[in-house]
Amino acid sequence: MRLHKPSSLFIVLGLLLCSAFAHADTAAKQPHIVILATGGTIAGSGADSTTTVGYTAATVGVQRLIDAVPELKKVAQVSGEQVMQIASENMNNAAWLELAKRVNVLLKRADVDGIVITHGTDTLEETAYFLDLVVKSSKPVVLVGAMRPSTAISADGPINLYNAVLLAATPEANGKGVLVVLNDQINAARDVSKTNTATLDTFKSSELGLLGYIQGNRAYFYRSSTRKHTRDTEFDIANLSVLPQVDIVYGYANMNRIALDAFVNAGAKGIIHAGTGDGSLATPLKTALTEARKKGILIVRASRVGQGIVARNGEADDDQLDFVVADTLNAQKARILLMLALTRTADTKEIQRMFYTY
């Protein structure tokens, strides 16, 4: 019996089919990361390639951000959603609730392995900490931004976005809480702050240290946060449509009570006092804060210093005044925790426990 050799056409078709199946198998094994875009400098554009200040934030859509980094396909299956398109100084409570609810919905899906959120840097640390307290999953959630617009000759957005997707696709990122990655550095949402107006290394956890690095297409972790976060918190925003009003009063020499009284009259449920030193209270403010507390307004003593524990019963008799101290949280993050705490209780002892827990 004579055997016929396969024609070159069949050989080519066979190779193509094998290649297609191999590609499909590789894609199936890749984690699926959803990029939620909110705007910011990473989505900004300038007049020309040397414009790194005076640009317009939040002009580039999520698909263009993804298309600009084709290397993303090497580390994950990526899809994108434009949740909002704003400069992050315009971030507000309603936007946080919308974003957090969308994150929680997506992370319940079996086909979603992690979330990357592109965000303006001005309030990125606040959004990250809010999500750290209300996301109900151990899957990775990574916030990323840029210090230079997408049109700049040395734009940092593309590599930051690549690193964020790489991190979200990394199994070791599971259970680490909400993460922030810029400039090849991984930071915890609770600890990180923007520390410089313009430089690429602006995000730092100056007091407690970063969690790790991105290097050579790999995430390296060196520590984890000891504070409870994400699915281990007691906060649930599923049925919330508003958050309690909490405002910040900043301490300085020659302090007066005008701003505090305005916040009280405007209906504040809580006040964060970013005091000098160890959360010190100038005499006019101590009187005003004491009066506010007697009206049922929750008072938290924080510090404008930026590092260190605010000592309970240190610069004020917090037990007698029925105040709460912020521990190591800066004023803007203390505000977030107090808002969420007030959705659970008005008991100052319970709220103080929360500040030592989260």
N, C-alpha and C positions, 0 to 999 in steps of 0.2 A: 504494500500500500504506500502510495507516494504522499509525503507530507508537504504542504504548501507553506512557505515562509510568509509571515504576516507582512502586509504592505507597510510602507513607511507612514502612510496616513494613519493606519491603526495604531502604530507605535506612538506617533505624535499625540493622537487623541488619548491614548492610555496614559502618557506622561502628564498631559494636561489635567486629566481626571484625578490622578494621584496627587498632583500639586494642589488642586482645588480642595480635595478631601483633607490633605495635610494642613492647608491654611485654615479650613473650617474647624479642624480639631484644635489647632493652636488658639484660634479666636475663642472657642468654647471654653478653653482652660483659663483664659485671661479674666481677671476680675472686672466687673462692670462698675465704673465710677461715674457718678452723675455730677456734672459741674453746674452749680447754681450761680448765676451771675447777678450781681447787685449794682454794678457800676464802678465808680472810683477811678483813680489814676491808671490802674492797669487797663482800663477801657477808655483811656483819655487820648486826646490828639492835640498836637501843637501846630503852630504856623509853619514850622519847618523842622528839619531833623536835629537842629541844635537847640530847640526850645525845650528846656527842662523846668522852667518856671513860667507862670502866666499862661499855661495851657488850659484846655477845657476838659474837665473830667466827664466820664460817663457818656461817651459818644459811640463807642464800638460795641457791637452786639456779641453775644456769646459764641455764635457760630464762627465769626471772624477770629475771635480769640483762639478757638480750637483749631481752625484751619491754619493759623499762623505757626502752630507747633505740630507739624506732622509726626514728630518723634513720639507723640503721646501714644500712637498706635503700637509702639514697641512694648509698652508696659501695661496697657489696659484697653478694654473696650470703653469708649467715652461717649457719653451723650450730654447734651446741654439744655438748660432752661433759663430763660431770662425772667427772673423773679421780680426784679425792679431795675431801674436805671437811674441812679442818683449819685451825687457826690456825697461821701459818707458823713460830712458835717450835717447833712439833712436826715440822717438816720433817726428814727424815733421809736417809741414803744409799739405803735401799731405795726410798723414794719418788722420789728423783732418778732412779734407774735405770728405774723404771717410767715416769716421765714422759718421759724422754729417748727410750726405746724407742718409745713411742707417737708422739712427734713425728717420729722418723725414718720410721716406717711411713707416717704420713700424708703426709709431704713427698715420698715416692716416688710418690704418686698424681698422675697427670696433671691430675686435676680439683681438686686442692688447690693454691692459689697462695700461701698463707701461713698462719701460726699466730699466734694471740694467746693468751697464758696469763694468766689472772687469778690473783693471788697476794697473800698477806699481805706487808706491807712489812718485817717484822722480818728475814726471811732472803731477801728478794727478790733482793738483789744476789748472794747466793751461788748461788741456783738459776740466775740469769742467766749467771753465769760458768761454772758446770758445763756448762750447755747450750752455751755458746759454744765449749767445748772438745770436745764430743762429738756435736753435731748434724752430720749429713753431707749438708748441702744448702746451696745459696746462697739459697734462698727465704727471705723475711723471717720471723723469729721475734721477736715483741715481747712483753715482759712488762709487765704493768700492775697497779697496785693502787690503793689509796685510803687517805687518812688519816682519813676520817670514814665512819661506817657508812652503809648505804644508806637508813636511816630518818631521817638528820639533815636539818635544814632546809636546810643548805648542803652536801649530800653532793657530794664531788668524783668519786665513782666513775663516774657516767654520762658526763661529759665526758671523763674519762680513758679509758674504754672506747671511746667514739666515736673519740677521737684514735688509740688503739692500732689499731683496725680500719682507719682511714684510712691509717695508716702502713704496716701490713702489706699494704695494697692498692696502695701506691705503688711503681711500678717502680724508682725510685731507691733503695729500701730493699734491693733485691737485692744480695747480696754484701757487705753492711755488717757482717755478724756479728749476734749476738743483741743486740737493742736493748731499752732500758727507756724508757718514756714515762709521765711524770706531770707535771702542772702545765704543760702545753704545751711541755715540753722533752724533747729526744731525747738519750739518753746511751748510751754503749757499755757493754756488760756488764762488761768488764774494769776500767773506770775509775770506775764510779759507786758511791757509798755512801750509805746513809741517814745524815744528819748532824744531824737534830733529832728529838726524841721526838714532836712533835705538829704542827708547822707543815706547810702544804701544799707548801712548796718544799724539803722535807727531802732529796730526792735530788739530789746534786750530784757532778760530777766536778771537785772543787775544784782538783786539781793540774794536770790535763791539759786540762780544758775539755769542755763538752758538744759534741755533734755537730751539733745544730741545733734548730729550733723547729717547732711546729705553729701555723700562723696562717692564718686565712681559708680553712679547709678545704683546706690544702695543707701538705705537709712541705717544709721548707727545710733542706738540708744544707750545712754550712760546712767540715767536715773529716771525715776517716776515720781509724780506728785503723790503725797501722802493724804491729801484732802479728798473727801468724797466728791464724786462728780457723776454726770450723765445718769445712767439708770439707777444709781445708788442714792440719788437725792430724793427728797420728799416733795418736790415741787411738780405740779401738774398744770400745764397751761392749755390742755385740750379744750376746755370749755370756757376759757377766759377770752374776753373781747377787749378789755382794758386792764391797765395796771394802775395801782395806787400812785398818786402824785407824790414824788419825793424830790426834794431840791437840795442844792449844795450851797453852803455859805462859806466863803473863803476867808481865812484869818490873815490879818496884816496889822502893821503898826497904825495907831490912831483909828482902830476899828470902831464902827458904830453899828447900831441895830437896824438901820433902815432896810437893808435887803432882807434880813430875816423877817421883820414885821410884814414886809410886802408878800413874802412867800406864805406866811401864816394867813394873812388876809385873803390870799388867792386860793386857799383851800388845801394847802399841803398836809399830807398825812404823816410825812416823815421829813426830817431835816438831817443832812450830813454836814457836820461842821469840820471843815478841813483846817484844823487849828495849827498854830505855829508849834514848832518843837514836838513834844509828846502829846499833841492835841490840846495844848493849853487854851484856856478860856479867858479872854480879856473881860474885865469887869462888866462893861455894858452888855456884852454877849452872854455872859453867865446869867445875868438878870433876865434877859430876853428869852434865852433857852429854857430857863427854869419856868418862866411864865407859859411858854409854849407847851412844855411837858404837862403842866397842870391842866391844859386844855385838851389833853389826850394825844398830842402830837409826839411821835417817837423821835428821840434824839440819839444820834450816833456820833461819837467823837472819833474823828479820823485825824490824819496829819497831812500837812502840805509838803513834808520833807521828802517823801517818796520811798523811804526805806525804814525798816524797824517796826517793832511791835508797839502799838499804843497800849500802854499799861493801864489796866483797870484799877481804879482808885489811886491813880498816880497823880496827874495834874488836876484831878477833880475827884470829889467823893461821889463816884458813880452810883454806889449803893444807895446813898441818901437821896441823890438827885433822880434816881431811877433812869439813868442813861445807859447806853450800850457803847462798847468800844469796838473799833473796826479791826482789831488784831493787825495783820500786815496789809490789809487791803487798802489801796489808794481810794480817794474819795469817789471817783467815778465808778469804781467797781463796788464799793460799799453801797452806793445808791442802788445798784442793780440787785444786790442781795437783800437789801431792806425792802425794796418793792415786792420781791417774791415772798419774803418772810411775811409781809403784811397781808398776803393772800391766804396765809395759813393761820396767823395768830396776831394778837396785839400784846401778848405777854412778854415783857422785856427779858425775863429770865430765859424763856424759850428762844427769843431772838438772839440773845447773847450766845446761847448754845450753838445756834446756827452759824454765827460768825466764827466760832472756834472749830466748827465742823467742815465748813466749805471755804 
